[in-house]
Amino acid sequence: MTINAAGGLFDLPEFGHQEELLSLSPLARELDSGVDRPVARVLLDMPQPHMDRLFDYEIPEKMAGVEEGARVKVDVGSRVVDGFVIERSQTTAAGRLRPLRRVVSPMAVLTPEVFELCRTVAARQAAPRADAVRLAVPQRHARAEKEFAALPERASQAVHQVGESAWDHYIGGPEFAAQLRAGRRPSAVVQLRARDRAQHFLPFLISTIRQADESVIVVVPTPVVARRLAALIEQEVGQTPALMVSEDDHATRYATFLSVLSGRAKVIVGTRSAAWAPAQDLGMVVLIDDHHSALTEQRSPYVHAREVLAIRAELSGCSFVSLDYGPSADLAALVQRGKAQWITPAASAHRDGVAQIISANDFRSEGVDLSRMPSAVFAVARDGLERGPVLFVVPRAGYIPLTACQNCREIASCPQCAGPLSITHPGAPLVCSRCSLQVSRFVCSNCHGTQVRAVRIGSQRTAHEIGRAFRDVPIHVAGVGQQVGELDASRRIVVATPGVAPSVEGGYAAAISLDSGYLLRSNRLEAEVRFLRTLAHVAALVRPRSSGGKLLVVGDVPSDLIAALHTWDMAGWTSGLLSERAEIGLPPTSCWVELRGSRDSLREFLGLLRAVASEQGFVSDEVPLDALLAGGARDVIAGLTVLGPHAAGDALIAYLRFAESERAVKTAAIYTALREASAKKLAHGLRVTVDPAL
């Protein structure tokens, strides 16, 4: 926006709300109607922040039976908009009320508990409540609703008694199990031993909660894992779970939602959408593999399933349990804030259940620390093949997924769209990974060289190289999109990318992680955490050291990360990481908010934010807005720092940072400024994301 030099009343960004006209709230009045509580307060399904409030509509006599939580259609200006009846009242502060246009369904699909969850999550993420409700309540499917209403009541299922011996090898495990048995609802962050699996613990947890006639929600990263666990639960606990996964068709998803809403399903297993399931009498929420990228919502309010479940546990007073191998700074923060306790392997179980962790740098006689396949690789592989299968893990799939000029080492790029050039199989020409153009004759844009070299080696090329060294050994290549099952323990080599390696009966005799340094070559804040998570999952597939299991890590990897794998003390490593981040104001000890837009939109929004915050009693340093966007770190108000901006394509990105302990008040101020910008059509195109990936 262009600033008016004359300095008019509403010129931005230097203005305060006190300069605007005083808004007087109208008095509430009773609505004269033959309908009991004839005022429906409706939350509109609209994404604009300034529409994030309840609107009053009159309930006509023919719709007198509409329930709170029902889906309706209403008129907004000349538009017909979906919404939910949040409450009914006898009074209204509005003038003439428009009637409800239609009751879409008589079912109350938005329960008070789920709406409170939506409200809390939306406030945490500075997002409209309608965005959270959209995640919690699926679109109606009329046929599925009609068929569900005609279903007979499901016969009750007897709960199988399950023992708690799996907890005996953990510090705090027996005490935690005893508390659950006694009817208390403690919360815990469980760091699994390498030899254990989540399915060793779930049956006891679910059996205990179901014996108290309460519900359980289990959230996992992928549909494959969800289906496997659902089958296990039905077999061992005697309860048929409701399966909530995104790959099901619309009718199936809605029917499952209704089954949970009605209380017919008391055990819910699914991907991140299951965190919002309207479970009745909730006793426990369980999260598996917390750091998996699939657990983060890609739409507003951009929230992680971990946060949804943690908030849900706090609101309902139920247990929150996380089961993980690798570290998570967010879970460590949850423990630090007293919301959960650590449950870690007993000291004697730390190393016994983990494979022998070896770094290629331990073989000093080789003299080449960064060699892709030093002699240690073949020594460990040959030793492992004498006792069973061997796993090779590489960061990327394909043959040669990235190439560079042989002469100047510049990344080889497509002459048409500048995408990276790859080789898909032996003898194949270079092909663009972006537009699929085949490049028959490569010419480097930097030095005009005509030869390329491999920058990254994929799983297919790795299998080709390994096959030359082990000609008599069968090789299995696992890739993304393939079914991850279990193989037998026969002598073989498996080549896979992280997360898709098939399990083996009894575990792999040895595993080799090639190009491990590439897993760390990222400017992302979570690079080290993701590295440890990836290697911890690989180690969990390998036999323990007591059975001769070995994991060789090849690549430029810091010794402290190797040590964390060696000791399997992920909780200790994560606690140290949390302390380091607290010193420099990084998440999760500080909350970060990403502002993405043009310089004008950033400037306008910061002006609104400072005006709003000043009205709410925050002290402003009155730094000129242009100075706030000059780079570095400056406070827009006391305790709220602006960092940046920096260029990101055609947009600029700036960050807001404040202490996590002040999240509630600071995000409230940010969202109030967003609503002001939305109502006044300011800061056009600005996107605000709380807890962005850094």
C-alpha positions in Angstrom: 0.0 0.0 0.0 1.2 3.6 -0.8 1.3 5.7 2.3 -0.5 9.1 2.0 2.0 11.8 2.9 -0.8 14.0 4.2 -1.3 11.5 7.0 -5.1 10.9 6.8 -7.1 9.3 9.6 -7.0 5.8 8.2 -3.6 5.9 6.5 -1.4 2.9 7.3 0.5 1.8 9.0 0.9 4.4 11.8 -2.6 4.4 13.3 -4.3 3.2 16.4 -7.8 1.8 17.0 -8.5 4.7 19.4 -8.6 6.9 16.3 -11.5 5.0 14.8 -15.2 5.6 15.5 -16.4 4.2 18.9 -18.4 1.0 18.4 -21.3 0.6 20.8 -22.5 -3.0 21.4 -26.3 -3.2 21.0 -28.4 -4.5 23.8 -29.6 -8.1 23.8 -33.4 -8.6 23.3 -35.7 -11.6 23.4 -36.9 -12.8 20.1 -40.7 -13.1 19.9 -41.4 -16.5 18.5 -43.4 -19.6 19.0 -40.2 -21.7 18.9 -38.3 -22.4 22.1 -34.9 -20.8 21.9 -35.5 -19.5 18.4 -32.1 -18.0 17.9 -29.5 -20.2 16.2 -25.9 -19.0 16.6 -24.1 -20.3 13.5 -20.4 -20.8 12.8 -20.0 -20.2 9.0 -17.8 -22.4 6.9 -15.9 -19.4 5.6 -12.1 -19.1 5.6 -12.0 -15.3 6.0 -10.7 -14.4 9.6 -13.1 -11.5 10.0 -16.0 -13.9 9.5 -14.8 -16.1 12.4 -17.6 -15.3 14.8 -21.1 -16.6 15.5 -23.9 -15.2 13.5 -27.5 -15.1 14.7 -30.3 -16.6 12.6 -34.0 -17.1 13.4 -35.2 -20.7 13.6 -38.4 -21.1 11.6 -41.2 -23.3 13.1 -40.7 -26.0 10.5 -37.0 -26.3 11.7 -37.8 -26.1 15.4 -36.1 -29.4 16.1 -32.7 -28.4 14.8 -30.0 -29.5 17.3 -26.9 -27.8 18.4 -24.1 -29.3 16.3 -26.3 -29.8 13.2 -25.2 -28.8 9.8 -27.3 -26.0 8.2 -27.3 -23.7 5.2 -27.8 -19.9 5.7 -27.8 -16.7 3.6 -24.8 -14.4 3.9 -25.4 -11.4 1.7 -26.3 -12.9 -1.7 -24.5 -16.2 -1.0 -25.7 -19.5 0.5 -23.2 -20.8 2.9 -22.8 -23.9 5.0 -22.5 -23.7 8.7 -23.0 -25.4 12.1 -25.5 -24.5 14.8 -23.2 -24.0 17.8 -25.9 -22.9 20.3 -29.5 -22.0 20.6 -30.7 -19.0 22.6 -33.8 -17.0 23.5 -32.1 -13.6 22.9 -30.1 -11.8 20.2 -28.1 -8.6 20.0 -28.7 -8.3 16.3 -31.5 -6.4 14.6 -33.7 -8.1 12.1 -32.7 -11.8 11.8 -32.7 -13.8 8.6 -34.1 -17.3 8.9 -32.1 -20.5 8.5 -32.4 -21.5 4.9 -32.2 -25.3 5.4 -31.2 -28.0 7.9 -28.8 -30.2 5.9 -29.1 -33.1 8.3 -30.9 -33.6 11.7 -27.7 -35.3 13.1 -25.7 -33.2 15.5 -22.3 -34.0 13.9 -20.3 -31.3 15.7 -20.1 -32.3 19.4 -19.4 -29.7 22.1 -16.1 -31.5 23.0 -14.9 -31.5 19.4 -15.9 -27.9 18.9 -13.9 -26.9 22.0 -11.0 -28.8 20.6 -11.4 -26.9 17.3 -11.6 -23.6 19.1 -8.4 -24.3 21.2 -6.4 -25.6 18.2 -7.5 -22.6 16.1 -6.5 -20.1 18.8 -3.1 -21.9 19.2 -2.5 -21.6 15.5 -4.0 -18.2 14.9 -6.4 -19.6 12.4 -10.2 -19.5 11.8 -12.3 -22.0 13.8 -13.9 -23.0 10.6 -10.6 -24.4 9.3 -10.3 -26.7 12.3 -13.9 -27.8 12.0 -13.4 -28.7 8.4 -10.7 -31.1 9.5 -12.8 -32.5 12.3 -16.2 -33.1 10.5 -16.2 -34.7 7.1 -18.5 -33.6 4.4 -22.0 -35.3 4.6 -22.7 -38.3 2.4 -26.5 -38.7 2.3 -26.6 -42.3 1.2 -24.1 -43.4 3.9 -26.1 -41.5 6.5 -29.3 -43.2 5.5 -27.7 -46.6 5.4 -26.1 -46.0 8.8 -29.4 -45.1 10.4 -30.9 -48.4 9.2 -28.1 -50.5 10.8 -28.9 -52.6 13.8 -27.0 -51.9 17.1 -23.7 -53.7 17.2 -23.4 -56.5 19.7 -21.0 -55.7 22.5 -17.6 -57.4 22.3 -15.9 -58.9 25.3 -12.5 -57.3 26.1 -9.6 -59.7 26.3 -7.4 -59.4 29.3 -3.8 -58.5 28.3 -0.7 -58.7 30.4 1.6 -55.8 31.2 5.0 -57.6 31.1 6.2 -55.5 28.1 6.6 -52.5 30.5 8.9 -54.4 32.9 12.1 -53.5 31.0 11.4 -49.7 31.2 12.2 -47.2 33.9 8.8 -46.1 35.2 7.0 -48.7 33.1 5.5 -50.9 35.9 4.4 -47.9 37.8 2.7 -46.4 34.7 0.9 -49.7 34.1 -0.2 -49.9 37.7 -1.7 -46.3 37.5 -3.7 -47.2 34.4 -5.0 -50.4 36.1 -6.0 -48.3 39.1 -8.2 -46.0 36.9 -5.8 -43.0 36.8 -4.9 -41.4 33.5 -1.2 -40.5 33.4 0.5 -39.4 30.3 3.9 -40.7 29.1 6.5 -40.3 26.3 7.9 -43.8 25.7 11.3 -44.3 24.1 11.1 -47.8 22.7 13.9 -50.3 22.9 15.3 -51.3 19.5 13.9 -54.8 19.9 10.4 -53.7 20.9 7.5 -52.6 18.7 4.5 -50.4 19.3 2.3 -53.4 18.9 3.9 -55.0 22.0 2.4 -52.1 24.1 -0.9 -51.3 22.4 -2.9 -54.4 23.4 -2.4 -53.7 27.2 -3.2 -50.0 26.8 -6.3 -50.6 24.8 -7.5 -53.5 26.9 -7.1 -51.5 30.1 -9.0 -48.5 28.8 -11.8 -50.5 27.3 -12.3 -52.5 30.5 -13.2 -49.1 32.0 -15.7 -48.7 29.2 -13.8 -45.7 27.8 -12.6 -45.0 24.2 -9.1 -45.0 22.7 -7.7 -43.1 19.7 -4.5 -44.4 18.1 -2.9 -42.2 15.4 -0.2 -43.5 13.1 1.6 -42.0 10.1 0.3 -44.2 7.2 -2.7 -46.3 6.2 -0.6 -49.4 5.9 0.4 -49.2 9.5 -3.2 -48.3 10.6 -4.6 -51.4 8.9 -1.9 -53.7 10.4 -2.5 -52.4 13.9 -6.3 -52.6 13.5 -6.0 -56.3 12.7 -3.7 -56.9 15.6 -6.1 -55.1 18.0 -9.0 -57.1 16.9 -7.1 -60.3 17.3 -5.5 -59.6 20.7 -8.0 -57.4 22.4 -11.2 -58.6 20.9 -12.3 -55.2 19.8 -13.0 -54.2 16.2 -11.5 -50.8 15.6 -13.0 -48.0 13.5 -10.4 -47.4 10.8 -10.1 -43.8 9.8 -7.7 -43.4 6.8 -7.6 -40.9 4.0 -7.5 -43.4 1.2 -11.0 -44.7 1.9 -13.8 -43.3 -0.3 -16.1 -40.6 0.9 -19.0 -42.9 1.8 -16.7 -45.2 3.9 -15.1 -42.2 5.7 -18.5 -40.7 6.6 -19.9 -44.0 7.8 -16.9 -44.6 10.0 -17.3 -41.1 11.4 -20.9 -41.8 12.3 -20.0 -45.1 13.9 -17.6 -43.2 16.2 -20.0 -40.3 16.8 -22.8 -42.7 17.8 -20.6 -44.5 20.3 -20.7 -47.8 18.5 -17.0 -47.7 17.9 -14.9 -47.3 21.0 -11.4 -48.0 19.5 -10.3 -45.7 16.7 -7.2 -46.3 14.6 -6.2 -44.1 11.8 -3.9 -41.4 10.2 -3.8 -37.8 11.3 -7.5 -37.1 10.7 -8.3 -39.7 13.5 -7.0 -37.2 16.0 -10.3 -35.3 15.6 -12.6 -38.3 15.9 -15.7 -37.6 18.1 -15.0 -40.4 20.5 -17.3 -40.7 23.5 -15.9 -41.1 27.0 -12.3 -40.7 25.8 -9.8 -42.4 28.1 -6.6 -42.4 26.1 -4.9 -41.0 22.9 -1.9 -42.8 21.5 0.6 -41.4 18.9 3.1 -43.6 17.1 6.2 -42.3 15.3 5.7 -38.7 16.3 8.3 -37.2 13.9 6.9 -38.6 10.7 6.2 -35.9 8.2 2.7 -37.3 7.3 1.4 -36.3 10.8 1.6 -32.5 10.0 -1.6 -31.0 8.4 -0.9 -29.4 5.1 -3.9 -27.1 5.2 -4.8 -24.4 7.7 -4.4 -24.5 10.7 -1.2 -26.4 9.8 -1.2 -28.3 13.0 0.7 -31.5 13.9 -1.4 -34.5 15.2 0.8 -34.5 18.3 -0.5 -31.0 19.3 -4.1 -32.0 18.6 -3.8 -35.1 20.7 -2.0 -33.3 23.5 -4.6 -30.6 23.6 -7.3 -33.2 23.6 -5.8 -35.1 26.5 -5.6 -31.8 28.5 -9.2 -30.8 27.7 -10.7 -34.3 28.4 -8.4 -35.4 31.2 -7.5 -38.5 29.4 -4.0 -40.1 29.0 -1.6 -39.1 26.2 0.9 -41.8 25.2 3.6 -41.5 22.6 5.6 -44.5 21.3 8.8 -43.7 19.4 12.3 -44.9 18.7 13.9 -41.6 17.7 14.0 -38.3 19.4 11.5 -35.4 19.4 12.2 -32.0 20.8 8.5 -31.3 21.0 7.8 -34.4 23.1 10.8 -33.5 25.3 9.2 -30.0 25.8 5.9 -31.7 26.7 7.8 -33.6 29.5 9.6 -30.5 30.6 6.3 -28.6 31.0 5.0 -31.4 33.3 2.4 -32.6 30.8 3.9 -36.1 30.6 6.7 -38.3 32.0 9.6 -40.1 30.3 9.5 -43.9 30.2 12.9 -45.1 28.9 14.6 -48.5 28.7 16.2 -49.7 31.9 20.0 -49.2 31.9 20.7 -52.9 31.4 18.4 -52.9 28.3 19.9 -49.9 26.6 22.7 -51.7 24.8 21.7 -55.3 24.9 18.7 -54.8 22.6 20.6 -52.6 20.1 22.8 -53.7 17.2 26.5 -53.0 17.4 26.7 -49.4 15.9 29.9 -48.9 13.8 31.0 -45.8 12.1 33.1 -46.2 8.9 35.5 -43.7 10.5 36.3 -46.4 13.0 38.3 -48.2 10.3 41.3 -45.9 10.5 43.5 -48.0 8.3 41.3 -47.2 5.3 42.5 -43.6 5.3 39.5 -42.3 3.4 36.7 -41.2 5.7 34.3 -40.1 3.0 34.6 -43.1 0.7 31.1 -44.2 -0.4 31.9 -47.9 -0.1 35.1 -48.4 2.0 36.3 -52.0 2.6 34.3 -52.0 5.9 31.1 -52.1 3.8 32.1 -55.4 2.2 33.5 -56.8 5.5 30.3 -56.2 7.4 28.2 -57.4 4.5 30.1 -60.7 4.1 30.0 -61.3 7.8 26.3 -60.7 7.9 25.5 -62.9 4.9 27.0 -65.8 6.7 24.2 -65.5 9.3 21.2 -64.2 7.4 20.0 -61.2 5.3 21.8 -57.9 5.0 20.1 -54.5 4.5 21.6 -51.6 2.6 19.9 -48.2 3.1 20.5 -45.3 0.7 18.9 -41.8 0.9 17.4 -41.7 -2.6 15.5 -44.1 -4.9 16.2 -44.5 -8.6 19.5 -45.1 -10.4 21.4 -41.8 -10.5 18.9 -39.2 -9.2 21.3 -36.2 -9.4 24.2 -35.4 -11.8 26.8 -32.7 -12.2 29.2 -31.4 -14.8 32.4 -33.6 -14.7 34.5 -30.5 -15.3 33.2 -27.8 -13.0 30.9 -29.8 -10.7 28.0 -27.5 -11.4 24.6 -29.4 -11.0 23.5 -30.5 -14.4 20.3 -28.7 -15.3 17.6 -29.0 -18.0 18.0 -26.4 -20.9 14.3 -26.0 -21.0 13.2 -25.6 -17.4 16.4 -25.7 -15.3 15.3 -28.8 -13.5 17.9 -31.3 -12.3 19.0 -34.0 -14.7 19.0 -37.7 -13.7 19.7 -41.1 -15.2 16.9 -43.6 -14.7 18.6 -46.9 -15.6 21.8 -48.2 -17.1 22.4 -46.9 -20.6 19.6 -44.3 -20.4 20.0 -40.7 -21.5 19.9 -37.8 -19.2 16.3 -36.9 -18.3 14.9 -33.8 -16.5 13.3 -34.7 -13.2 10.9 -31.7 -13.5 9.6 -31.7 -17.2 10.8 -35.2 -18.3 12.8 -33.8 -21.3 15.4 -36.2 -22.6 18.8 -34.5 -23.1 20.8 -36.4 -25.7 23.7 -34.0 -25.7 24.6 -32.3 -22.4 26.3 -28.9 -22.5 27.1 -27.3 -19.1 25.6 -23.8 -18.7 28.6 -22.8 -16.6 31.8 -24.1 -18.4 30.3 -25.7 -21.6 31.6 -29.2 -20.6 29.9 -32.2 -22.1 30.4 -34.9 -19.5 28.5 -35.6 -16.3 29.3 -37.4 -13.1 27.0 -38.8 -10.4 26.3 -36.6 -7.4 23.9 -38.9 -5.7 23.5 -42.7 -6.1 20.1 -44.2 -5.9 18.9 -47.5 -4.7 18.8 -49.1 -8.2 22.5 -48.1 -9.0 23.5 -49.2 -5.5 22.0 -52.6 -6.1 23.8 -52.8 -9.4 27.2 -52.0 -7.7 26.6 -54.4 -4.9 25.5 -57.2 -7.3 29.0 -57.1 -8.9 30.6 -57.8 -5.6 28.1 -60.5 -4.4 27.2 -62.3 -7.6 25.8 -65.4 -6.0 23.5 -63.5 -3.5 19.9 -62.6 -4.5 19.1 -58.9 -4.3 15.7 -57.4 -3.4 15.2 -53.6 -4.1 12.4 -52.0 -2.1 11.0 -48.7 -3.1 8.3 -46.1 -2.4 4.8 -47.2 -3.3 5.7 -50.9 -2.8 3.9 -52.9 -0.1 6.2 -53.1 3.0 5.8 -56.6 4.3 7.9 -59.2 6.1 10.6 -61.3 4.4 11.9 -64.6 5.5 15.3 -64.9 7.1 17.1 -66.5 4.1 20.4 -65.2 2.9 19.8 -62.2 0.7 20.6 -58.5 0.2 17.9 -55.9 0.5 18.4 -52.4 -0.9 15.9 -49.8 0.3 15.4 -46.1 1.0 14.5 -44.9 4.6 11.1 -45.9 5.7 10.3 -48.6 3.1 12.7 -51.4 4.2 10.7 -54.6 4.7 11.1 -56.3 8.1 12.7 -59.7 8.3 11.7 -62.5 10.6 14.2 -62.4 13.4 15.8 -59.2 12.1 18.6 -58.5 9.7 22.0 -59.9 10.5 23.6 -56.6 9.5 22.6 -53.2 8.0 24.7 -50.7 6.2 23.6 -47.0 5.8 25.4 -45.6 2.8 25.7 -41.8 2.1 24.5 -41.1 5.6 25.9 -37.6 5.5 23.3 -36.7 2.8 20.6 -37.2 5.5 22.2 -34.3 7.4 22.8 -32.0 4.4 19.8 -29.8 5.0 19.4 -26.3 6.3 16.3 -27.5 8.2 16.3 -27.1 11.9 15.2 -30.7 12.4 18.0 -32.3 10.2 19.8 -34.0 13.1 16.5 -35.2 14.7 15.4 -36.7 11.4 18.8 -38.3 10.9 18.5 -40.0 14.3 14.9 -41.0 13.7 15.9 -42.6 10.3 18.9 -44.5 11.7 16.9 -45.6 14.8 14.3 -47.1 12.6 17.0 -48.9 10.7 18.6 -50.2 13.9 15.2 -51.5 15.1 15.2 -53.8 12.0 18.6 -55.4 12.9 19.3 -58.2 15.4 20.6 -57.1 18.8 24.4 -57.2 19.4 24.0 -60.2 21.6 22.9 -62.1 18.4 25.7 -60.6 16.3 23.7 -57.7 14.8 25.7 -54.8 13.3 24.8 -51.4 11.9 27.5 -49.7 9.8 27.1 -46.0 9.3 29.0 -44.7 6.2 29.4 -41.0 5.7 30.4 -37.8 7.3 28.4 -38.0 10.6 29.2 -36.2 13.8 30.4 -38.4 16.6 27.7 -37.2 19.1 25.0 -38.6 16.8 26.8 -42.0 16.5 27.1 -42.0 20.3 23.3 -41.3 20.7 22.6 -44.4 18.6 25.3 -46.4 20.4 23.8 -45.7 23.8 20.2 -45.6 22.6 19.7 -42.7 25.0 17.4 -40.6 22.8 15.7 -39.0 25.7 19.0 -37.7 27.1 20.1 -36.5 23.7 16.8 -34.7 23.1 16.9 -33.1 26.5 20.3 -31.7 25.7 19.0 -30.4 22.3 16.1 -28.7 24.1 18.6 -26.8 26.4 20.6 -25.7 23.4 17.5 -24.4 21.6 16.3 -22.6 24.7 19.6 -20.5 24.7 19.1 -19.2 21.2 15.3 -19.0 21.1 14.4 -21.8 18.7 11.3 -24.0 18.8 9.8 -25.6 20.8 11.1 -23.3 23.6 10.1 -20.3 21.5 7.1 -20.0 19.1 7.8 -18.9 15.6 5.3 -17.5 13.1 6.0 -17.2 9.4 4.8 -14.1 7.5 4.9 -14.6 3.7 3.9 -11.9 1.3 5.0 -8.7 -0.4 6.9 -5.9 1.4 3.8 -3.8 1.5 1.6 -6.6 3.0 4.2 -7.3 5.6 4.4 -3.6 6.5 0.7 -3.2 6.7 0.3 -6.3 8.9 3.0 -5.2 11.3 1.4 -1.8 11.6 -1.9 -3.5 12.5 -0.3 -5.9 14.9 1.4 -3.0 16.8 -1.8 -1.1 17.0 -3.7 -4.1 18.3 -1.0 -5.0 20.8 -0.8 -1.5 22.1 -4.6 -1.5 22.8 -4.2 -4.8 24.6 -1.6 -3.3 26.9 1.7 -4.4 25.3 4.5 -1.9 25.4 5.7 -0.8 21.9 9.2 0.4 21.2 7.9 2.6 18.4 10.5 1.5 16.0 9.6 2.8 12.5 8.0 0.0 10.4 10.6 0.3 7.7 13.3 -0.3 10.3 11.5 -3.5 11.4 11.9 -4.8 7.9 15.5 -3.8 7.4 16.8 -7.2 8.4 18.2 -8.6 11.6 16.0 -8.9 14.7 13.9 -6.1 16.2 11.0 -6.0 18.6 7.7 -4.9 17.2 6.4 -4.9 20.8 8.0 -6.0 24.0 8.8 -9.7 23.8 7.7 -10.1 20.2 10.6 -10.0 17.7 10.6 -9.6 14.0 13.3 -11.5 12.1 14.1 -10.8 8.5 12.7 -10.6 5.9 14.5 -12.7 3.2 13.5 -13.4 -0.3 11.7 -16.6 -1.2 10.9 -16.6 -4.9 8.5 -13.6 -5.7 7.7 -13.2 -2.0 9.4 -12.1 1.2 9.4 -14.2 4.4 9.7 -12.6 7.8 9.3 -14.4 11.2 7.8 -13.4 14.5 9.3 -15.0 17.6 8.2 -15.0 21.2 8.5 -17.2 24.2 6.4 -20.4 24.2 5.0 -19.4 27.6 3.4 -16.4 26.0 1.8 -18.2 23.1 -1.8 -17.7 24.1 -1.6 -13.9 24.4 0.7 -13.3 21.5 -1.2 -15.5 19.0 -4.4 -13.8 20.1 -2.9 -10.5 19.2 -1.7 -11.8 15.9 -5.1 -13.2 15.0 -6.8 -10.0 16.0 -4.5 -8.2 13.6 -5.4 -10.8 10.9 -9.1 -10.2 11.4 -8.6 -6.5 11.1 -6.6 -6.9 7.9 -9.2 -9.3 6.5 -12.1 -6.9 7.3 -10.3 -3.8 5.9 -8.9 -5.7 2.9 -5.3 -4.9 3.9 -2.1 -6.9 3.7 -3.4 -8.5 0.6 -1.9 -12.0 -0.2 -0.2 -12.3 3.2 0.0 -15.9 4.5 0.5 -16.4 8.3 1.7 -19.8 9.5 2.3 -20.6 13.2 4.9 -23.3 13.9 6.4 -23.3 10.3 9.1 -25.8 9.3 12.4 -24.0 9.9 
